[in-house]
Amino acid sequence: MQLIGSQGSISTVSVAATATALTTVDNRKYVIIQNDSGSDVFIGLTQTSGDLSTSVYTVKLATASTYEVPGIYTGPIYALVSSGTADVNVTVLS
């Protein structure tokens, strides 16, 4: 098994109807996002928050779902919900 990271951090991020950054770790090796809220969360692998909407997104993360960000992508990760707020757990390995 290949070691992909030696430093881990888990945080809860409150996602709103405007795009929210999920991680600011530049040297990360791996990210997994867990949606424990009652709302769908729209994830965007995009350079700017303005590129993400509920009709243009990378992944629609349903309730009780997880998303593993491809290891080849190390850019910004944003999320939003259609209304209200949702808490997601973000685990980052670096």
MDAnalysis code that builds the backbone (N, CA, C; Angstrom):
import MDAnalysis as mda
import numpy as np

u = mda.Universe.empty(282, n_residues=94, atom_resindex=np.repeat(np.arange(94), 3), trajectory=True)
u.add_TopologyAttr("name", ["N", "CA", "C"] * 94)
u.add_TopologyAttr("resid", np.arange(1, 95))
u.add_TopologyAttr("resname", ["MET", "GLN", "LEU", "ILE", "GLY", "SER", "GLN", "GLY", "SER", "ILE", "SER", "THR", "VAL", "SER", "VAL", "ALA", "ALA", "THR", "ALA", "THR", "ALA", "LEU", "THR", "THR", "VAL", "ASP", "ASN", "ARG", "LYS", "TYR", "VAL", "ILE", "ILE", "GLN", "ASN", "ASP", "SER", "GLY", "SER", "ASP", "VAL", "PHE", "ILE", "GLY", "LEU", "THR", "GLN", "THR", "SER", "GLY", "ASP", "LEU", "SER", "THR", "SER", "VAL", "TYR", "THR", "VAL", "LYS", "LEU", "ALA", "THR", "ALA", "SER", "THR", "TYR", "GLU", "VAL", "PRO", "GLY", "ILE", "TYR", "THR", "GLY", "PRO", "ILE", "TYR", "ALA", "LEU", "VAL", "SER", "SER", "GLY", "THR", "ALA", "ASP", "VAL", "ASN", "VAL", "THR", "VAL", "LEU", "SER"])
u.atoms.positions = np.array([
    [0.832, -1.170, 0.000],
    [0.000, 0.000, 0.000],
    [0.884, 1.245, 0.000],
    [0.593, 2.178, -0.864],
    [1.379, 3.399, -0.981],
    [0.910, 4.448, 0.024],
    [1.850, 5.053, 0.732],
    [1.536, 6.128, 1.659],
    [1.240, 7.388, 0.866],
    [0.039, 7.947, 1.057],
    [-0.315, 9.143, 0.298],
    [-0.340, 10.398, 1.154],
    [-0.235, 10.280, 2.429],
    [-0.234, 11.446, 3.295],
    [0.080, 11.050, 4.722],
    [0.705, 11.960, 5.462],
    [1.045, 11.652, 6.842],
    [0.389, 12.610, 7.830],
    [-0.238, 13.650, 7.346],
    [-0.930, 14.614, 8.190],
    [-2.401, 14.625, 7.803],
    [-3.279, 14.371, 8.754],
    [-4.710, 14.370, 8.475],
    [-5.434, 15.423, 9.286],
    [-6.473, 15.971, 8.702],
    [-7.324, 16.898, 9.449],
    [-8.767, 16.694, 9.020],
    [-9.667, 16.803, 9.985],
    [-11.092, 16.677, 9.727],
    [-11.749, 17.954, 10.217],
    [-12.588, 18.539, 9.357],
    [-13.305, 19.737, 9.769],
    [-14.744, 19.667, 9.275],
    [-15.614, 20.362, 9.978],
    [-16.993, 20.500, 9.549],
    [-17.137, 21.875, 8.930],
    [-17.646, 21.909, 7.714],
    [-17.811, 23.173, 6.990],
    [-19.297, 23.396, 6.770],
    [-19.761, 24.574, 7.131],
    [-21.151, 24.943, 6.904],
    [-21.268, 25.531, 5.503],
    [-22.061, 24.880, 4.665],
    [-22.228, 25.267, 3.268],
    [-23.551, 26.012, 3.123],
    [-23.529, 27.126, 2.404],
    [-24.725, 27.954, 2.215],
    [-25.124, 27.987, 0.744],
    [-26.081, 28.841, 0.426],
    [-26.564, 28.960, -0.948],
    [-25.601, 29.739, -1.837],
    [-24.559, 30.327, -1.250],
    [-23.470, 30.911, -2.037],
    [-22.262, 30.010, -1.865],
    [-21.441, 29.907, -2.887],
    [-20.324, 28.968, -2.885],
    [-19.386, 29.208, -1.706],
    [-19.044, 28.114, -1.031],
    [-18.178, 28.115, 0.137],
    [-16.962, 27.250, -0.152],
    [-15.764, 27.725, 0.206],
    [-14.554, 26.923, 0.033],
    [-14.544, 25.797, 1.060],
    [-14.255, 24.577, 0.619],
    [-14.231, 23.425, 1.530],
    [-12.857, 23.171, 2.121],
    [-11.796, 23.525, 1.411],
    [-10.440, 23.344, 1.935],
    [-9.523, 24.390, 1.335],
    [-8.561, 24.818, 2.142],
    [-7.565, 25.781, 1.679],
    [-6.163, 25.185, 1.730],
    [-6.066, 23.869, 1.936],
    [-4.769, 23.197, 2.008],
    [-4.212, 23.033, 0.594],
    [-3.076, 23.689, 0.341],
    [-2.482, 23.657, -1.002],
    [-1.690, 22.377, -1.280],
    [-1.075, 21.811, -0.266],
    [-0.206, 20.644, -0.480],
    [-0.903, 19.327, -0.173],
    [-2.210, 19.300, -0.337],
    [-2.956, 18.106, 0.030],
    [-2.711, 16.970, -0.967],
    [-2.920, 15.754, -0.443],
    [-2.765, 14.543, -1.255],
    [-4.109, 13.871, -1.518],
    [-5.079, 14.122, -0.615],
    [-6.342, 13.389, -0.681],
    [-7.409, 14.181, 0.069],
    [-8.632, 14.176, -0.469],
    [-9.766, 14.813, 0.205],
    [-10.987, 13.913, 0.063],
    [-11.704, 13.726, 1.173],
    [-12.986, 13.033, 1.124],
    [-14.012, 13.935, 1.808],
    [-15.189, 14.046, 1.188],
    [-16.248, 14.910, 1.684],
    [-17.448, 14.037, 2.032],
    [-17.973, 14.194, 3.237],
    [-19.123, 13.431, 3.717],
    [-20.279, 14.386, 3.950],
    [-21.420, 14.122, 3.324],
    [-22.615, 14.940, 3.502],
    [-23.540, 14.259, 4.509],
    [-23.580, 14.787, 5.723],
    [-24.458, 14.251, 6.758],
    [-25.702, 15.104, 6.949],
    [-25.891, 16.087, 6.084],
    [-27.034, 16.988, 6.229],
    [-28.270, 16.386, 5.554],
    [-29.369, 17.087, 5.633],
    [-30.610, 16.648, 5.002],
    [-30.814, 17.245, 3.623],
    [-29.783, 17.911, 3.082],
    [-29.880, 18.569, 1.771],
    [-28.811, 18.047, 0.818],
    [-29.117, 18.092, -0.474],
    [-28.095, 17.804, -1.474],
    [-27.070, 18.933, -1.459],
    [-25.798, 18.573, -1.635],
    [-24.719, 19.549, -1.682],
    [-24.074, 19.445, -3.056],
    [-23.885, 20.581, -3.695],
    [-23.296, 20.642, -5.028],
    [-21.823, 21.006, -4.888],
    [-20.945, 20.119, -5.375],
    [-19.499, 20.276, -5.260],
    [-18.951, 20.744, -6.609],
    [-18.035, 21.696, -6.561],
    [-17.397, 22.183, -7.783],
    [-15.890, 22.139, -7.683],
    [-15.258, 21.453, -8.616],
    [-13.802, 21.490, -8.747],
    [-13.530, 22.566, -9.794],
    [-13.386, 23.784, -9.326],
    [-13.315, 24.935, -10.208],
    [-12.413, 26.005, -9.613],
    [-11.845, 26.835, -10.440],
    [-10.906, 27.854, -9.978],
    [-11.572, 29.010, -9.242],
    [-12.844, 29.303, -9.552],
    [-13.515, 30.411, -8.883],
    [-14.881, 29.965, -8.380],
    [-15.318, 30.573, -7.285],
    [-16.612, 30.213, -6.708],
    [-17.762, 30.583, -7.631],
    [-17.578, 31.589, -8.475],
    [-18.629, 32.027, -9.378],
    [-18.953, 31.028, -10.482],
    [-18.089, 30.032, -10.678],
    [-18.328, 29.017, -11.712],
    [-19.275, 27.920, -11.253],
    [-19.667, 27.927, -9.973],
    [-20.482, 26.852, -9.406],
    [-21.922, 27.306, -9.208],
    [-22.865, 26.456, -9.598],
    [-24.285, 26.724, -9.355],
    [-24.995, 25.380, -9.183],
    [-26.287, 25.416, -8.893],
    [-27.031, 24.164, -8.758],
    [-27.335, 23.533, -10.103],
    [-26.980, 24.214, -11.194],
    [-27.155, 23.613, -12.519],
    [-25.812, 23.331, -13.197],
    [-24.727, 23.902, -12.680],
    [-23.383, 23.658, -13.210],
    [-22.490, 23.276, -12.037],
    [-22.109, 22.004, -11.959],
    [-21.351, 21.498, -10.823],
    [-20.585, 20.254, -11.252],
    [-19.674, 19.800, -10.401],
    [-18.910, 18.574, -10.661],
    [-19.653, 17.357, -10.144],
    [-20.126, 17.427, -8.898],
    [-20.795, 16.299, -8.247],
    [-21.948, 16.820, -7.408],
    [-23.086, 16.143, -7.499],
    [-24.219, 16.413, -6.606],
    [-24.150, 15.360, -5.511],
    [-23.850, 15.804, -4.295],
    [-23.634, 14.901, -3.180],
    [-24.918, 14.795, -2.357],
    [-25.587, 13.665, -2.480],
    [-26.857, 13.435, -1.778],
    [-26.613, 13.220, -0.283],
    [-27.681, 13.293, 0.485],
    [-27.617, 13.046, 1.922],
    [-26.975, 11.684, 2.203],
    [-26.137, 11.627, 3.219],
    [-25.448, 10.408, 3.659],
    [-24.531, 9.826, 2.587],
    [-23.989, 10.687, 1.724],
    [-23.068, 10.246, 0.669],
    [-21.674, 10.815, 0.905],
    [-20.698, 10.157, 0.285],
    [-19.328, 10.648, 0.337],
    [-18.802, 10.847, -1.074],
    [-17.830, 11.731, -1.200],
    [-17.163, 11.973, -2.484],
    [-15.670, 12.034, -2.231],
    [-14.924, 11.202, -2.954],
    [-13.470, 11.224, -2.904],
    [-12.983, 12.070, -4.068],
    [-12.321, 13.166, -3.756],
    [-11.800, 14.046, -4.793],
    [-10.632, 13.338, -5.462],
    [-10.601, 13.294, -6.808],
    [-9.488, 12.627, -7.488],
    [-8.148, 13.216, -7.050],
    [-7.193, 12.344, -6.735],
    [-5.877, 12.778, -6.264],
    [-5.106, 13.637, -7.238],
    [-5.481, 13.601, -8.495],
    [-4.768, 14.414, -9.482],
    [-5.223, 15.863, -9.452],
    [-6.312, 16.157, -8.737],
    [-6.816, 17.528, -8.655],
    [-6.408, 18.146, -7.326],
    [-5.663, 19.251, -7.375],
    [-5.208, 19.917, -6.157],
    [-5.669, 21.373, -6.094],
    [-6.594, 21.753, -6.955],
    [-7.098, 23.122, -6.972],
    [-8.211, 23.340, -5.961],
    [-8.853, 24.501, -6.047],
    [-9.926, 24.836, -5.105],
    [-11.119, 23.888, -5.199],
    [-11.794, 23.699, -4.066],
    [-13.014, 22.893, -3.990],
    [-14.072, 23.757, -3.323],
    [-15.167, 23.973, -4.011],
    [-16.268, 24.782, -3.489],
    [-17.515, 23.925, -3.366],
    [-18.448, 24.387, -2.541],
    [-19.724, 23.695, -2.383],
    [-20.818, 24.716, -2.126],
    [-22.051, 24.336, -2.484],
    [-23.223, 25.144, -2.161],
    [-24.444, 24.256, -2.081],
    [-25.514, 24.798, -1.497],
    [-26.814, 24.128, -1.432],
    [-27.831, 25.022, -2.104],
    [-28.980, 24.468, -2.480],
    [-29.983, 25.277, -3.177],
    [-30.628, 26.293, -2.248],
    [-30.775, 25.984, -0.962],
    [-31.305, 26.944, 0.013],
    [-30.907, 26.506, 1.412],
    [-30.887, 27.448, 2.329],
    [-30.523, 27.134, 3.705],
    [-29.037, 26.867, 3.853],
    [-28.695, 25.976, 4.786],
    [-27.305, 25.590, 4.998],
    [-27.218, 24.077, 5.197],
    [-26.025, 23.559, 5.016],
    [-25.764, 22.135, 5.237],
    [-24.347, 22.003, 5.768],
    [-24.163, 21.140, 6.746],
    [-22.827, 20.872, 7.266],
    [-22.264, 19.629, 6.593],
    [-21.015, 19.747, 6.114],
    [-20.318, 18.599, 5.546],
    [-19.015, 18.401, 6.290],
    [-18.590, 17.166, 6.407],
    [-17.293, 16.842, 7.009],
    [-16.275, 16.696, 5.892],
    [-15.143, 17.354, 6.063],
    [-14.083, 17.333, 5.057],
    [-12.818, 16.790, 5.706],
    [-12.321, 15.670, 5.165],
    [-11.071, 15.088, 5.641],
    [-10.004, 15.345, 4.600],
    [-8.890, 15.925, 5.043],
    [-7.791, 16.266, 4.154],
    [-6.537, 15.557, 4.635],
    [-5.849, 14.867, 3.731],
    [-4.547, 14.283, 4.017],
    [-3.511, 15.081, 3.258],
    [-2.419, 15.416, 3.946],
    [-1.340, 16.147, 3.274],
    [-0.001, 15.557, 3.679],
])
